[in-house]
Amino acid sequence: MNTTITDIYKGWTISVSAKDNQCSHFCFDITSSSGYSQHVSMGGITEQRAIERAREMIDMEIAMTDED
């Protein structure tokens, strides 16, 4: 059974799913409130690491938007 964990971080939605890909066991998608979305196929070896990595990407996206 493939379960998806969903989290909200700074207004963005994080969806983490179990999926083996080389050395990674989880993938994730991040989606902004405006609908902008990114998929990362090698999200992390643990569910928690995939969530951490997704939050890091969101922080980077927000920082890049603030620079414009």
Secondary structure, 3 states (H helix, E strand, C coil): CCCEEEEEECCEEEEEEEEEECCEEEEEEEECCCCCEEEEEEEECCHHHHHHHHHHHHHHHHHHHHHC
